[in-house]
Amino acid sequence: MSQHAATSRTELAATAFKVPSAGRELVSAVCAFRGYSAPGDGLAAHLVVKTFTALDRVPLDVRLYVHDLQGTAEDWPALPITLPPTPWQAATLVDDLAALVTALSAAELREAAEGMALTRGEVALASDEPVLSRGWRKGGPLPDAATLPQARRAREAELLQLFDHVDPHDWSPEQTDSVRKALLIRLAGLGDGLLRVSALPPAPLDWQQDGDRLTARLPVPGAPQPLEALIVAEPVDPHPLISWNDPMWGSAGTTVSNECWRWSVGWRSADGTFHTDAGGTESSVAAAQFGAEQTLVEYAARSSTVRQRMRYRLLVPRQPDTLAMSDPAIVVLELRSLLEAVCQEYRSEMRYPQSATVWRILPHKDENQECSLAAILLDDCYVPCPELGEPANDATPADALFEDFLRSHAIVLTPPARAYLAGLSQAGTEELPLRQRHEAAMRAVLAVDGEAAELLVADTGPLPDGMAWIDLLDVAALEEFLAATEPDHPQ
């Protein structure tokens, strides 16, 4: 067994946080990671240590999602309904954590809650009671949708007010269960932090302060731009109950942050615009940095095939003249995909005739982000298109420069697809309706010598009985053709 396989969860987390693997330092580090204050001495700290001990035995190959434990604890003892389904490990582990708090007396629950600085909001949300008032619970009419938020706030305020004047020995079962559940959710949230950090090796970046944000960059061999991560603080909308984020008991010397931290990962285009490809929101800077760092490492590990989600460009472009069909990033663009994109635009025009437009050939994208017809069709096919400042932005689809751009991002055109794109400009350079552009492009496809029919069948599927290829010059007939042949030509 390798040394890594024998290492415990707490040791791995301690290594990531650069603290000892036992004692207050690790507890404080995980709490800060999750955006919580460190627990005071006594029962609260003991419960956190017991939580970490229970999770220390989780095999390193068990991978839970970011909030699996907390999400499970919020529904405990029932299982939450999640997509993807919550792993059985989460339910089992939360049962183990619940055992830490089920035997505590009301006085011990209050002591632990004060030591962890549980907020009034955490206690209110942990209540299993409906959010309706007592009268409605007794069978009265339910409030309408506009009244329900107000009713919920009234119910939460009612529950919290009871705690202000009642000694733990006199708590109702509802109050006791609310505090117990709130403690369980907090412990599960800390457990999520421990499992998350211990599951992945540290991947620290050189973070730089840039005004009100943090930035980090990771160069990738062959990529014209490095991968980049940004972190910015964002305000959190206050709860309608002013005391929502106050500690339920005591002050614990802490205040709840009114900010969260949003991280984004992506890379920049030639003009310097940053394009986000992945991101998330965390309750601490440390967690935001962790999320961004791990994402950058994952992207870098598969850099040869990474495409941006919205621009479909490769992180590492190819040399067009050396692109091989064995390249794992290859995407073959067939005529059928282009025709389906044409029909999509056609249907949009039919739904909104007042916005029917004419289409230009060049440039493919201008200063106002307006696009050519070719650029729109490529985007509908999830294929990158040239942008402002790139040579191919001013090249017609018939120009070799345009196809070289596509090949640089591992997009290979079939002969009919190439003929169709090139034919979009054959109706003229002026702005023209979609029908005219499509008719010119289809004529270019049908004018190809040799095995044109065989190539068309391979790209689009066979013609239905009673239909000829020339019929597809009409967009309405094209729609009928695509609908009729879809089952035999799965995409």
N, C-alpha and C positions, 0 to 999 in steps of 0.2 A: 504494500500500500504506500502510495507516495506521501510525502510530508504534507502536501496541500490537502489531500483527502483526509488526513488525520487531524487537521486543524479544526478547532471548534468555531462555532458561529461568533461567540464573544471575542475570541482571539482575532478573528478576521476583521470584525467591526472595530476593535481597538486599534488594529494596525492602520485601518483606513482613517480613523480619527486621530491617530498618533497619541494615544493615551494608554495607560495600563489596562489590562483586560479584566480587572476586577476592581470593585470599589466605586466611589462617587464619581471619578473622572469619566468613566464610560457612561454611567447613568446620565450625568450632566450633558455629555456630548450628544447622546441619542435624543434627549429631551430638546436640546437646542436645534437639532436637525429637524425635529417634528414641529418646532415652533412653540414648545411648551417651556415653562420655567422648571428648573431643577427642583425635585421634591426636597422638603425639609427633612431633618433627621427624624428617625423613628419609624413608625408604621408605613408611611408613604414610601420612603426609600426602600424599606424591606420588601414591600410588594413589587416594586420595580425590579429589584434584584431577583426575586423569586420568578418573575415573569421571564427575565433573561435566562435564568437557569432552566426553566421549562422549555424555552425555545432553543437552547444550546444543543439539544439532541437532534434537532431537525437535520436530516441528511442534506449535504451540500448540493445534491442533484435535485432536490425539491425546490421548484421555482414557483413562488406565489406572486400574484400581481401586487401593484403598489399599495392598494388599500383592502386587500382580501381579508385580513384579520379584523380591521375596524369595521368593514362593511358587514362581516358575519356577526360581529358583536352587536351591532346596531339592531339586528333582527333576532338575536339570541333570545330564547332557545330554538326558535324556528330558523330554517336555512333561508338566506336571501335568494331572491330570484335575480340572477345576473347572467349576462352574456359577455364573455364565455362563462359557462357554469362555474360556480365557486368550487375549487378543488376540495376533495374530502379532507385533505390535511388541514385546511383552514377551519373547518367545523370541529375537527378533533382537537386542534390546538386551542381554540376558543373555549371549548369545554374544560380544558386543563386550566386556562386562565380564570374561568368562572369559578373553579374550585377554590381559588385563592381568596375570593370575596364572599362566597355564599355562606361561609361559617362566621363571618364577622358580625358582631353585635352592632346595634344602631350607633352606640357611642364610638365604636371603632371605625365604623364607616365615616362618621363625621370627622374623626381625627385624620383618617387617611385622605379624605376629600380636602380638608384644610391644608394638609401637608403638600398636596399636589396642586393646590390653588385651582381646584375645579371651579369653572365659572357658573354663574347662574343659568346661562344659556345651556351649558352642557347638562345640568341637572334637569332643566325643564324639558329638553328634547329627549331625555332618557325615560321620561314618564310613559308608561304603557296606556295611560288613560286617553280616551278620545279627546280631540281638541275642541269639543263642543261644550257648552255650558251645562250645568247640572239639570236645568229644565229640559233641554233638548235630549239629554241622556235618558230621561225618564219617559221618552216616547213622544215628546212634542214635535212640532214640525221642524225640519232641518232648515238652516239659514240658506239663503240663495248664495250664488257664487261671489257676489260683491260683499256680502256680510261675513263670509267664512274667514278671511284673513283677520278681520277685526275680532271675531269670536275666538280664533286661535290665540291671538295676543292676550285677550282677556283671560283665557284659560291658563296660559303660561304665567301671567301675572298673579293669578289666584294661587297657583301652586307654589310659586316662589314666596309669596307673602306669608303663607303658612309656615315656611321654614324660619322666617324672621322671628317668630314668637313662640315656637314650640321646641321644647327640650327633646333631644334624641330619644330619651326614654319614653316620650309620649308621641313619637311619630306614628302615623298611621301606616298600615302595610304599603299603601301607595307611595308614601314619602320614602320609606325604607327601600323599597324596590327601585325608586328613581335614583337614589344616591348609589345603590349597589350597581345598577346598570351603567350609570355615568362613570363609575370607577372602572368597570370592565371595559367600556369603550376606550377610555384613556389608556389603560394598560395594553389593549389590543393595538391602539395607534402607535404606541412606543414599540410594541413588538414588530409592527410593520417596518418601522425605521431600522430596527436591528437586522431583520431578515433581508431587507433591501440592500443595505450597505454590505452585509456579509456575503451576499450572493455574487457580487461582482468585484473584481480586483480594482484597486484605486487607479484612476486615470487622470491625475491632476494636470491642469493647464495653467499657463501663465496668464492670469486674469489681470486686465488693465482697467483702471478707472477712466471712463470717458464721459465727463460731464455727470449726468445723473444715471449712468448705466455702466455695467461691466461688460467688457468684451474679451474674447479669447479667440485665437486662430490656430488652426492645425493644417500645415502644408501637406498636400497629397501629391506624390510623384505623378507627373503627366497632366495635372489639372492646372488650367490657366489661373484659377483663383483658389485660395485656401478655403477649407471648410471654416465656418465662422459661427461663434455662439454669442448671443446677446442676452443680458439679464437686465430687466428694468423693474423698478418698484411700481406697484399699482395700488391705488387706494381701495379699501374695502368699504362697501356701503354700510353705514351703521344700521344696527337693528332698531326697529321702532321702540323697543323697550330700552330706555337709556342705560339701565343697569345690567343689560344682557351680558356684557363682557367683563363685569366685575366679579372678583372671587366670591363664591357663595358664602364662605366664612373666612374671616381674617383678610389680610392683604398679601401675605407671603412676600412682600417687598417687590411685587412685580405688577406690570400693567400689560394688558393684551395689546399686541401690535394692531394698528389700523391699516396695515399694508400687507400685501402679498407680493410675491416675486414671480414674474413671468419670464420664462426662458424660451429662446428661439434658436434653432439651428438651421443653417442653410449656407448658401454661397452667393456671391455677387455676380451680376452681369457685367459686360464690358463697360457700361456707363457708370458703374459703381453702385447701382441699385441693389439693395440686399433683398434676397428672395427667401422667405421662410419655408422650410421643408418639414420641420417637426418642431414641437414645442409643448409647453405645459405650464401650469401654475403651481407654485409650492408655497408653503407657509414660512419658509426660511431661506435666506441666501444660500446657506450650505446645501440644502436640498435642491435648490435650483441649479447650483453649480454641478452637483452630482448628476442630475438628470441630463444636463447639457453635455457634460464630459463623457458620460457613458454612451450617449447618442453619437457624438463625434467619433468615438472609438469604433462603434459598430459600423458607421458609415465608412470610415477609413479602411476597415478590415475587408469590406466588399466594394472598394472604390471603383473597380473596373466595370461594375454593372449598375452602380447607383444612378438612378434618374430622379430629377426633381419631380415632385408630385404634380405641380400645376404647370410647369413649363416643359416637362418631359425631356429635358436635356441631360446628357451624360455628364457626370462629374469629371470624368476623364475622356475627352473627345478622341476620336480615331483619325488616322490619316486616311482620307477618302480613297486614295489610289491603292492602299494596301489592306482595306477592309476585307476580311475573310468571312465566308458564310458560317464558319465554325465558331465565330465570335459569340460568346454566351449572351451578349447584350443585343444581338441582332433582332430587329423587328421588321417583318415583311409587310409592307403596305400594299394591299390588293385593291383592285378597282371597286369591288363590292363595298368596301368600307367608305370609299369616297362617295359612291352613289348613295349610300345610306345617309351620309352627312349632308348631301345635296337635298335629299328628301326631308331631312330634319329642318333645314333652313326654309324649304318650301312650305312645310306645314306651319312654321312660325309666321310666315307671310300670310298664309290663309287665315290664321287665327287673328292676326292683327293687321288687317289690310291697310289701315291708316298709316302703319309704320313700314309698309313695303318700300324697299330701297333699291337703288342701283349699285352695281358693284364695280370697283376699280381693279386694275391689275397691279399697279405699283403706286407707292411703295407698299410693302407688306405690312408695315406698321409705321405710323407717323407720330409726331409730337403729342397728339391728342389721344394716342393709343387706339386710333381707328385702324381697322385691318382690311387687307385685300381679301377677295373671295378665296384665293388659295390658302391664305393664312387661317381663315375661318374654318375651312374644310379640314385642314391639317389638325387644328386644335380639336375639332369635333372627333377626329380619329385618334386623339391622345398622342399626337406627333408634334415635335417641336417645329416652330416656324421662325424665320429670320426676324430680327429686331432692329430697331433704329441704331445706326452706327456700324452695322455689320455689312460687308460688301454684298452679301446675298439679299439684303433687304431691297436692293434696287435692281435685282436680276429677275427677269420673268421666269415662270416655271419651265420654259423651254430652254433656258440658259443652263449650261453645264455647271455654272457657279452655284445655281440653286440646288441641283441634285448633289453637288459636292457638300453643301451645307448639311443636307439630310444624311448623307453617308458618314459625315464626321460625327454624327450622333447615332450611328449604327442603324439607320433607317434605310431599308432597301426597297425600291419600287419594282413591282412587277411590270412587264412591258405595257399591258393595258393601263395600269395606273400612271405610268410615266407619260403615255400618250394623252391620257385625259388631262393631267395637270398642264402639260404643254399646250393642249388645245384650248385651255381657258382664255388664252390671249389671242386666239386666231379670229375672234369676232371684232377685234379692234382694241385700241388702248383707252378709248373713252369709257365713261361709266355706263354700264348696261344692266338691264334686268337679269335676274337669275336664269330665267328661261332661255334667254339668248346665249348666255355664257355656257350653260349646260349643253345646249344644242350644238354649239361650235366644238365643245370638248368631245362629245360623243361622235361627231363626224370625224374628228381626228383619230379616235379609237378605231372606228370602222374602216378607215382608209389605210390602216396598216396592212402591208402585203404579207403573203405567206400564210402562216397558221393562225390567222386572226381569230377564227371561230373557236378553234381548240383552246387558244389562250383565254378567250372570253369565258368559255365554259369552266375552265380551271379557276378563273378569278371570281366568277359570279354565280356559277351553277347553271344548269341547262335551261333553255327557254321552255316555257309551258307550250302545250299544243295551241296552235292558232296565233302565235305571236312571233314576230320577226325582230331581229336585232335593231332594225331601223325604227321600230316602234318606240324604242327606249329614248329616242330624242325628245319625246314628250314626257315631261316630269310626272304628269298624272299616270301615264302608262307605266313609267318606271316604278312608281309606288306599288302598282298592282303586281308587277313582276317580282319585286322584293318580297312582298307579302306572300306571294304564291310559292316562292322557292325557299323561303326561310327554313322550313323543317328539313329540307335536303341539304342545307348549306349552313350548318351551325357555326357561330362565330366564337 
